[in-house]
Amino acid sequence: MRFDAGEHIFRQGDEDRSVYVLQTGLLKAYYLSDEGKENIKSFIQPGELIGSLAAAYFKEYCSFSVVCLEPSVTVELDFDVLYAATRDDLEMASAMVEHLLNFSMKKERREREFLTESAEERYRMLIDRSPELFDKVTQKDIARYLGITPVALSRIRKRNASRK
């Protein structure tokens, strides 16, 4: 499936039972509060999967939205078909487990960073882990991902620039 920049793959509240594999482009997954505040869950890069497990597996509504930050191409996989295939195909089951482990490790790392690291340290870790994001993502979105204001991000960037 092809998507333009700014186009949503799914929105919070949708009933979307698919899993998407990003082939090209860049996606942003985010939560929208009742007050309209956007909190960024993650950025999805080529080769990564995205989908709402609550919607796909538990048949609930999507708890977050996914929007394309640049033109993107995904492969859409029906979760029920994918899940059924893992019961009959050991190779498919192994691939699913591998993706779920990678997803879980990514979430565990993000949770640990939020609970144990300062905003400045989270910023440095993001630069080390994904420097390409800083050329593709707005400073406002970087700040939202780090859980800080754009002003705080500006101060952190200034301090880090002076250390180089």
PyMOL commands that place a pseudoatom at each C-alpha (Angstrom):
pseudoatom trace, name=CA, resn=MET, resi=1, chain=A, elem=C, hetatm=0, pos=[0.000, 0.000, 0.000]
pseudoatom trace, name=CA, resn=ARG, resi=2, chain=A, elem=C, hetatm=0, pos=[1.253, 3.480, -0.826]
pseudoatom trace, name=CA, resn=PHE, resi=3, chain=A, elem=C, hetatm=0, pos=[0.649, 6.443, 1.447]
pseudoatom trace, name=CA, resn=ASP, resi=4, chain=A, elem=C, hetatm=0, pos=[1.419, 10.132, 1.063]
pseudoatom trace, name=CA, resn=ALA, resi=5, chain=A, elem=C, hetatm=0, pos=[3.120, 12.214, 3.732]
pseudoatom trace, name=CA, resn=GLY, resi=6, chain=A, elem=C, hetatm=0, pos=[0.476, 13.269, 6.253]
pseudoatom trace, name=CA, resn=GLU, resi=7, chain=A, elem=C, hetatm=0, pos=[-1.800, 10.334, 5.456]
pseudoatom trace, name=CA, resn=HIS, resi=8, chain=A, elem=C, hetatm=0, pos=[-2.923, 8.103, 8.319]
pseudoatom trace, name=CA, resn=ILE, resi=9, chain=A, elem=C, hetatm=0, pos=[-2.604, 4.336, 8.143]
pseudoatom trace, name=CA, resn=PHE, resi=10, chain=A, elem=C, hetatm=0, pos=[-5.037, 4.056, 11.034]
pseudoatom trace, name=CA, resn=ARG, resi=11, chain=A, elem=C, hetatm=0, pos=[-6.364, 6.351, 13.739]
pseudoatom trace, name=CA, resn=GLN, resi=12, chain=A, elem=C, hetatm=0, pos=[-6.984, 6.028, 17.440]
pseudoatom trace, name=CA, resn=GLY, resi=13, chain=A, elem=C, hetatm=0, pos=[-10.496, 4.611, 17.818]
pseudoatom trace, name=CA, resn=ASP, resi=14, chain=A, elem=C, hetatm=0, pos=[-10.443, 2.708, 14.510]
pseudoatom trace, name=CA, resn=GLU, resi=15, chain=A, elem=C, hetatm=0, pos=[-11.143, -1.006, 14.229]
pseudoatom trace, name=CA, resn=ASP, resi=16, chain=A, elem=C, hetatm=0, pos=[-8.027, -2.029, 12.294]
pseudoatom trace, name=CA, resn=ARG, resi=17, chain=A, elem=C, hetatm=0, pos=[-7.096, -5.700, 12.594]
pseudoatom trace, name=CA, resn=SER, resi=18, chain=A, elem=C, hetatm=0, pos=[-4.033, -5.514, 10.349]
pseudoatom trace, name=CA, resn=VAL, resi=19, chain=A, elem=C, hetatm=0, pos=[-0.310, -5.470, 10.931]
pseudoatom trace, name=CA, resn=TYR, resi=20, chain=A, elem=C, hetatm=0, pos=[1.785, -3.328, 8.612]
pseudoatom trace, name=CA, resn=VAL, resi=21, chain=A, elem=C, hetatm=0, pos=[5.378, -3.891, 7.544]
pseudoatom trace, name=CA, resn=LEU, resi=22, chain=A, elem=C, hetatm=0, pos=[7.031, -0.632, 6.517]
pseudoatom trace, name=CA, resn=GLN, resi=23, chain=A, elem=C, hetatm=0, pos=[9.049, -1.067, 3.328]
pseudoatom trace, name=CA, resn=THR, resi=24, chain=A, elem=C, hetatm=0, pos=[9.975, 2.551, 2.610]
pseudoatom trace, name=CA, resn=GLY, resi=25, chain=A, elem=C, hetatm=0, pos=[9.280, 5.839, 4.336]
pseudoatom trace, name=CA, resn=LEU, resi=26, chain=A, elem=C, hetatm=0, pos=[8.892, 6.908, 7.941]
pseudoatom trace, name=CA, resn=LEU, resi=27, chain=A, elem=C, hetatm=0, pos=[5.892, 6.596, 10.262]
pseudoatom trace, name=CA, resn=LYS, resi=28, chain=A, elem=C, hetatm=0, pos=[4.948, 8.204, 13.552]
pseudoatom trace, name=CA, resn=ALA, resi=29, chain=A, elem=C, hetatm=0, pos=[2.798, 6.385, 16.114]
pseudoatom trace, name=CA, resn=TYR, resi=30, chain=A, elem=C, hetatm=0, pos=[1.122, 8.665, 18.632]
pseudoatom trace, name=CA, resn=TYR, resi=31, chain=A, elem=C, hetatm=0, pos=[-1.563, 8.906, 21.294]
pseudoatom trace, name=CA, resn=LEU, resi=32, chain=A, elem=C, hetatm=0, pos=[-3.974, 11.824, 21.297]
pseudoatom trace, name=CA, resn=SER, resi=33, chain=A, elem=C, hetatm=0, pos=[-5.274, 12.902, 24.708]
pseudoatom trace, name=CA, resn=ASP, resi=34, chain=A, elem=C, hetatm=0, pos=[-8.849, 14.050, 25.268]
pseudoatom trace, name=CA, resn=GLU, resi=35, chain=A, elem=C, hetatm=0, pos=[-7.462, 17.613, 25.341]
pseudoatom trace, name=CA, resn=GLY, resi=36, chain=A, elem=C, hetatm=0, pos=[-5.876, 17.128, 21.898]
pseudoatom trace, name=CA, resn=LYS, resi=37, chain=A, elem=C, hetatm=0, pos=[-2.292, 16.774, 23.144]
pseudoatom trace, name=CA, resn=GLU, resi=38, chain=A, elem=C, hetatm=0, pos=[-0.159, 14.510, 20.970]
pseudoatom trace, name=CA, resn=ASN, resi=39, chain=A, elem=C, hetatm=0, pos=[2.206, 12.103, 22.735]
pseudoatom trace, name=CA, resn=ILE, resi=40, chain=A, elem=C, hetatm=0, pos=[4.571, 10.256, 20.427]
pseudoatom trace, name=CA, resn=LYS, resi=41, chain=A, elem=C, hetatm=0, pos=[4.836, 6.540, 21.062]
pseudoatom trace, name=CA, resn=SER, resi=42, chain=A, elem=C, hetatm=0, pos=[7.450, 5.714, 18.421]
pseudoatom trace, name=CA, resn=PHE, resi=43, chain=A, elem=C, hetatm=0, pos=[8.897, 6.318, 15.003]
pseudoatom trace, name=CA, resn=ILE, resi=44, chain=A, elem=C, hetatm=0, pos=[8.718, 3.354, 12.635]
pseudoatom trace, name=CA, resn=GLN, resi=45, chain=A, elem=C, hetatm=0, pos=[11.464, 2.860, 10.079]
pseudoatom trace, name=CA, resn=PRO, resi=46, chain=A, elem=C, hetatm=0, pos=[11.744, 0.454, 7.114]
pseudoatom trace, name=CA, resn=GLY, resi=47, chain=A, elem=C, hetatm=0, pos=[11.717, -3.194, 8.116]
pseudoatom trace, name=CA, resn=GLU, resi=48, chain=A, elem=C, hetatm=0, pos=[9.694, -2.584, 11.271]
pseudoatom trace, name=CA, resn=LEU, resi=49, chain=A, elem=C, hetatm=0, pos=[6.134, -3.712, 11.985]
pseudoatom trace, name=CA, resn=ILE, resi=50, chain=A, elem=C, hetatm=0, pos=[3.308, -1.596, 13.348]
pseudoatom trace, name=CA, resn=GLY, resi=51, chain=A, elem=C, hetatm=0, pos=[-0.227, -2.398, 14.354]
pseudoatom trace, name=CA, resn=SER, resi=52, chain=A, elem=C, hetatm=0, pos=[-2.452, -2.128, 17.376]
pseudoatom trace, name=CA, resn=LEU, resi=53, chain=A, elem=C, hetatm=0, pos=[-2.249, -5.435, 19.224]
pseudoatom trace, name=CA, resn=ALA, resi=54, chain=A, elem=C, hetatm=0, pos=[-5.328, -4.428, 21.216]
pseudoatom trace, name=CA, resn=ALA, resi=55, chain=A, elem=C, hetatm=0, pos=[-7.286, -4.027, 17.982]
pseudoatom trace, name=CA, resn=ALA, resi=56, chain=A, elem=C, hetatm=0, pos=[-5.769, -6.971, 16.128]
pseudoatom trace, name=CA, resn=TYR, resi=57, chain=A, elem=C, hetatm=0, pos=[-5.731, -9.648, 18.811]
pseudoatom trace, name=CA, resn=PHE, resi=58, chain=A, elem=C, hetatm=0, pos=[-8.309, -8.535, 21.363]
pseudoatom trace, name=CA, resn=LYS, resi=59, chain=A, elem=C, hetatm=0, pos=[-10.679, -6.967, 18.798]
pseudoatom trace, name=CA, resn=GLU, resi=60, chain=A, elem=C, hetatm=0, pos=[-10.668, -3.653, 20.660]
pseudoatom trace, name=CA, resn=TYR, resi=61, chain=A, elem=C, hetatm=0, pos=[-10.309, -0.209, 19.116]
pseudoatom trace, name=CA, resn=CYS, resi=62, chain=A, elem=C, hetatm=0, pos=[-6.872, 1.111, 18.159]
pseudoatom trace, name=CA, resn=SER, resi=63, chain=A, elem=C, hetatm=0, pos=[-5.425, 2.932, 21.142]
pseudoatom trace, name=CA, resn=PHE, resi=64, chain=A, elem=C, hetatm=0, pos=[-3.094, 5.067, 19.017]
pseudoatom trace, name=CA, resn=SER, resi=65, chain=A, elem=C, hetatm=0, pos=[-2.739, 6.548, 15.525]
pseudoatom trace, name=CA, resn=VAL, resi=66, chain=A, elem=C, hetatm=0, pos=[-0.098, 6.040, 12.841]
pseudoatom trace, name=CA, resn=VAL, resi=67, chain=A, elem=C, hetatm=0, pos=[0.684, 8.777, 10.316]
pseudoatom trace, name=CA, resn=CYS, resi=68, chain=A, elem=C, hetatm=0, pos=[3.218, 8.902, 7.486]
pseudoatom trace, name=CA, resn=LEU, resi=69, chain=A, elem=C, hetatm=0, pos=[5.913, 11.540, 7.937]
pseudoatom trace, name=CA, resn=GLU, resi=70, chain=A, elem=C, hetatm=0, pos=[7.039, 11.028, 4.346]
pseudoatom trace, name=CA, resn=PRO, resi=71, chain=A, elem=C, hetatm=0, pos=[5.705, 9.071, 1.374]
pseudoatom trace, name=CA, resn=SER, resi=72, chain=A, elem=C, hetatm=0, pos=[5.624, 5.457, 2.545]
pseudoatom trace, name=CA, resn=VAL, resi=73, chain=A, elem=C, hetatm=0, pos=[5.019, 1.952, 1.261]
pseudoatom trace, name=CA, resn=THR, resi=74, chain=A, elem=C, hetatm=0, pos=[3.710, -0.781, 3.546]
pseudoatom trace, name=CA, resn=VAL, resi=75, chain=A, elem=C, hetatm=0, pos=[2.652, -4.376, 3.240]
pseudoatom trace, name=CA, resn=GLU, resi=76, chain=A, elem=C, hetatm=0, pos=[-0.657, -4.957, 5.009]
pseudoatom trace, name=CA, resn=LEU, resi=77, chain=A, elem=C, hetatm=0, pos=[-1.080, -8.322, 6.716]
pseudoatom trace, name=CA, resn=ASP, resi=78, chain=A, elem=C, hetatm=0, pos=[-4.413, -9.511, 8.064]
pseudoatom trace, name=CA, resn=PHE, resi=79, chain=A, elem=C, hetatm=0, pos=[-3.701, -10.415, 11.687]
pseudoatom trace, name=CA, resn=ASP, resi=80, chain=A, elem=C, hetatm=0, pos=[-6.101, -13.388, 11.784]
pseudoatom trace, name=CA, resn=VAL, resi=81, chain=A, elem=C, hetatm=0, pos=[-4.530, -14.919, 8.667]
pseudoatom trace, name=CA, resn=LEU, resi=82, chain=A, elem=C, hetatm=0, pos=[-1.034, -14.257, 10.009]
pseudoatom trace, name=CA, resn=TYR, resi=83, chain=A, elem=C, hetatm=0, pos=[-1.874, -15.713, 13.415]
pseudoatom trace, name=CA, resn=ALA, resi=84, chain=A, elem=C, hetatm=0, pos=[-3.465, -18.826, 11.877]
pseudoatom trace, name=CA, resn=ALA, resi=85, chain=A, elem=C, hetatm=0, pos=[-0.388, -19.337, 9.679]
pseudoatom trace, name=CA, resn=THR, resi=86, chain=A, elem=C, hetatm=0, pos=[1.865, -19.377, 12.738]
pseudoatom trace, name=CA, resn=ARG, resi=87, chain=A, elem=C, hetatm=0, pos=[-0.008, -22.425, 14.047]
pseudoatom trace, name=CA, resn=ASP, resi=88, chain=A, elem=C, hetatm=0, pos=[0.794, -24.489, 10.949]
pseudoatom trace, name=CA, resn=ASP, resi=89, chain=A, elem=C, hetatm=0, pos=[4.174, -23.112, 9.873]
pseudoatom trace, name=CA, resn=LEU, resi=90, chain=A, elem=C, hetatm=0, pos=[7.145, -23.325, 12.238]
pseudoatom trace, name=CA, resn=GLU, resi=91, chain=A, elem=C, hetatm=0, pos=[9.178, -20.874, 10.161]
pseudoatom trace, name=CA, resn=MET, resi=92, chain=A, elem=C, hetatm=0, pos=[6.330, -18.348, 10.236]
pseudoatom trace, name=CA, resn=ALA, resi=93, chain=A, elem=C, hetatm=0, pos=[5.921, -18.867, 13.983]
pseudoatom trace, name=CA, resn=SER, resi=94, chain=A, elem=C, hetatm=0, pos=[9.649, -18.295, 14.528]
pseudoatom trace, name=CA, resn=ALA, resi=95, chain=A, elem=C, hetatm=0, pos=[9.538, -15.092, 12.475]
pseudoatom trace, name=CA, resn=MET, resi=96, chain=A, elem=C, hetatm=0, pos=[6.530, -13.858, 14.468]
pseudoatom trace, name=CA, resn=VAL, resi=97, chain=A, elem=C, hetatm=0, pos=[8.281, -14.607, 17.762]
pseudoatom trace, name=CA, resn=GLU, resi=98, chain=A, elem=C, hetatm=0, pos=[11.407, -12.787, 16.531]
pseudoatom trace, name=CA, resn=HIS, resi=99, chain=A, elem=C, hetatm=0, pos=[9.383, -9.685, 15.613]
pseudoatom trace, name=CA, resn=LEU, resi=100, chain=A, elem=C, hetatm=0, pos=[7.492, -9.757, 18.907]
pseudoatom trace, name=CA, resn=LEU, resi=101, chain=A, elem=C, hetatm=0, pos=[10.753, -10.069, 20.852]
pseudoatom trace, name=CA, resn=ASN, resi=102, chain=A, elem=C, hetatm=0, pos=[12.256, -7.125, 18.963]
pseudoatom trace, name=CA, resn=PHE, resi=103, chain=A, elem=C, hetatm=0, pos=[9.114, -5.098, 19.597]
pseudoatom trace, name=CA, resn=SER, resi=104, chain=A, elem=C, hetatm=0, pos=[9.118, -6.010, 23.276]
pseudoatom trace, name=CA, resn=MET, resi=105, chain=A, elem=C, hetatm=0, pos=[12.803, -5.134, 23.689]
pseudoatom trace, name=CA, resn=LYS, resi=106, chain=A, elem=C, hetatm=0, pos=[12.241, -1.759, 22.009]
pseudoatom trace, name=CA, resn=LYS, resi=107, chain=A, elem=C, hetatm=0, pos=[9.351, -1.008, 24.370]
pseudoatom trace, name=CA, resn=GLU, resi=108, chain=A, elem=C, hetatm=0, pos=[11.277, -2.208, 27.426]
pseudoatom trace, name=CA, resn=ARG, resi=109, chain=A, elem=C, hetatm=0, pos=[14.222, 0.029, 26.513]
pseudoatom trace, name=CA, resn=ARG, resi=110, chain=A, elem=C, hetatm=0, pos=[11.959, 3.053, 26.009]
pseudoatom trace, name=CA, resn=GLU, resi=111, chain=A, elem=C, hetatm=0, pos=[10.197, 2.437, 29.325]
pseudoatom trace, name=CA, resn=ARG, resi=112, chain=A, elem=C, hetatm=0, pos=[13.510, 2.096, 31.176]
pseudoatom trace, name=CA, resn=GLU, resi=113, chain=A, elem=C, hetatm=0, pos=[14.845, 5.278, 29.587]
pseudoatom trace, name=CA, resn=PHE, resi=114, chain=A, elem=C, hetatm=0, pos=[11.733, 7.240, 30.584]
pseudoatom trace, name=CA, resn=LEU, resi=115, chain=A, elem=C, hetatm=0, pos=[11.842, 5.988, 34.141]
pseudoatom trace, name=CA, resn=THR, resi=116, chain=A, elem=C, hetatm=0, pos=[15.585, 6.147, 34.802]
pseudoatom trace, name=CA, resn=GLU, resi=117, chain=A, elem=C, hetatm=0, pos=[17.238, 8.673, 32.456]
pseudoatom trace, name=CA, resn=SER, resi=118, chain=A, elem=C, hetatm=0, pos=[17.126, 12.447, 32.272]
pseudoatom trace, name=CA, resn=ALA, resi=119, chain=A, elem=C, hetatm=0, pos=[15.680, 14.154, 29.205]
pseudoatom trace, name=CA, resn=GLU, resi=120, chain=A, elem=C, hetatm=0, pos=[19.200, 15.150, 28.192]
pseudoatom trace, name=CA, resn=GLU, resi=121, chain=A, elem=C, hetatm=0, pos=[20.411, 11.558, 28.391]
pseudoatom trace, name=CA, resn=ARG, resi=122, chain=A, elem=C, hetatm=0, pos=[17.365, 10.339, 26.419]
pseudoatom trace, name=CA, resn=TYR, resi=123, chain=A, elem=C, hetatm=0, pos=[18.228, 12.939, 23.768]
pseudoatom trace, name=CA, resn=ARG, resi=124, chain=A, elem=C, hetatm=0, pos=[21.828, 11.679, 23.532]
pseudoatom trace, name=CA, resn=MET, resi=125, chain=A, elem=C, hetatm=0, pos=[20.661, 8.067, 23.350]
pseudoatom trace, name=CA, resn=LEU, resi=126, chain=A, elem=C, hetatm=0, pos=[18.278, 8.922, 20.508]
pseudoatom trace, name=CA, resn=ILE, resi=127, chain=A, elem=C, hetatm=0, pos=[21.084, 10.648, 18.593]
pseudoatom trace, name=CA, resn=ASP, resi=128, chain=A, elem=C, hetatm=0, pos=[23.324, 7.612, 19.065]
pseudoatom trace, name=CA, resn=ARG, resi=129, chain=A, elem=C, hetatm=0, pos=[20.624, 5.095, 18.144]
pseudoatom trace, name=CA, resn=SER, resi=130, chain=A, elem=C, hetatm=0, pos=[18.811, 6.920, 15.314]
pseudoatom trace, name=CA, resn=PRO, resi=131, chain=A, elem=C, hetatm=0, pos=[20.772, 9.942, 14.045]
pseudoatom trace, name=CA, resn=GLU, resi=132, chain=A, elem=C, hetatm=0, pos=[18.864, 9.883, 10.734]
pseudoatom trace, name=CA, resn=LEU, resi=133, chain=A, elem=C, hetatm=0, pos=[15.654, 10.892, 12.532]
pseudoatom trace, name=CA, resn=PHE, resi=134, chain=A, elem=C, hetatm=0, pos=[17.041, 14.356, 13.207]
pseudoatom trace, name=CA, resn=ASP, resi=135, chain=A, elem=C, hetatm=0, pos=[17.083, 15.075, 9.452]
pseudoatom trace, name=CA, resn=LYS, resi=136, chain=A, elem=C, hetatm=0, pos=[13.551, 13.767, 8.880]
pseudoatom trace, name=CA, resn=VAL, resi=137, chain=A, elem=C, hetatm=0, pos=[11.532, 14.667, 11.982]
pseudoatom trace, name=CA, resn=THR, resi=138, chain=A, elem=C, hetatm=0, pos=[10.563, 18.123, 13.252]
pseudoatom trace, name=CA, resn=GLN, resi=139, chain=A, elem=C, hetatm=0, pos=[12.079, 19.385, 16.484]
pseudoatom trace, name=CA, resn=LYS, resi=140, chain=A, elem=C, hetatm=0, pos=[8.552, 19.567, 17.872]
pseudoatom trace, name=CA, resn=ASP, resi=141, chain=A, elem=C, hetatm=0, pos=[8.098, 15.832, 17.234]
pseudoatom trace, name=CA, resn=ILE, resi=142, chain=A, elem=C, hetatm=0, pos=[11.523, 15.014, 18.700]
pseudoatom trace, name=CA, resn=ALA, resi=143, chain=A, elem=C, hetatm=0, pos=[10.500, 16.933, 21.839]
pseudoatom trace, name=CA, resn=ARG, resi=144, chain=A, elem=C, hetatm=0, pos=[7.161, 15.097, 22.024]
pseudoatom trace, name=CA, resn=TYR, resi=145, chain=A, elem=C, hetatm=0, pos=[8.947, 11.767, 21.647]
pseudoatom trace, name=CA, resn=LEU, resi=146, chain=A, elem=C, hetatm=0, pos=[11.339, 12.661, 24.467]
pseudoatom trace, name=CA, resn=GLY, resi=147, chain=A, elem=C, hetatm=0, pos=[8.442, 13.831, 26.649]
pseudoatom trace, name=CA, resn=ILE, resi=148, chain=A, elem=C, hetatm=0, pos=[9.660, 17.435, 26.896]
pseudoatom trace, name=CA, resn=THR, resi=149, chain=A, elem=C, hetatm=0, pos=[8.703, 20.841, 25.521]
pseudoatom trace, name=CA, resn=PRO, resi=150, chain=A, elem=C, hetatm=0, pos=[10.303, 22.261, 22.373]
pseudoatom trace, name=CA, resn=VAL, resi=151, chain=A, elem=C, hetatm=0, pos=[11.897, 24.969, 24.569]
pseudoatom trace, name=CA, resn=ALA, resi=152, chain=A, elem=C, hetatm=0, pos=[13.518, 22.324, 26.792]
pseudoatom trace, name=CA, resn=LEU, resi=153, chain=A, elem=C, hetatm=0, pos=[14.757, 20.506, 23.680]
pseudoatom trace, name=CA, resn=SER, resi=154, chain=A, elem=C, hetatm=0, pos=[16.260, 23.736, 22.363]
pseudoatom trace, name=CA, resn=ARG, resi=155, chain=A, elem=C, hetatm=0, pos=[18.170, 24.190, 25.630]
pseudoatom trace, name=CA, resn=ILE, resi=156, chain=A, elem=C, hetatm=0, pos=[19.412, 20.597, 25.551]
pseudoatom trace, name=CA, resn=ARG, resi=157, chain=A, elem=C, hetatm=0, pos=[20.535, 20.970, 21.932]
pseudoatom trace, name=CA, resn=LYS, resi=158, chain=A, elem=C, hetatm=0, pos=[22.368, 24.192, 22.763]
pseudoatom trace, name=CA, resn=ARG, resi=159, chain=A, elem=C, hetatm=0, pos=[24.196, 22.577, 25.721]
pseudoatom trace, name=CA, resn=ASN, resi=160, chain=A, elem=C, hetatm=0, pos=[25.156, 19.557, 23.639]
pseudoatom trace, name=CA, resn=ALA, resi=161, chain=A, elem=C, hetatm=0, pos=[26.351, 21.683, 20.719]
pseudoatom trace, name=CA, resn=SER, resi=162, chain=A, elem=C, hetatm=0, pos=[28.684, 23.612, 23.025]
pseudoatom trace, name=CA, resn=ARG, resi=163, chain=A, elem=C, hetatm=0, pos=[30.232, 20.332, 24.269]
pseudoatom trace, name=CA, resn=LYS, resi=164, chain=A, elem=C, hetatm=0, pos=[31.346, 19.258, 20.805]
for i in range(1, 164): cmd.bond("trace and resi %d" % i, "trace and resi %d" % (i + 1))
show_as sticks, trace
zoom trace
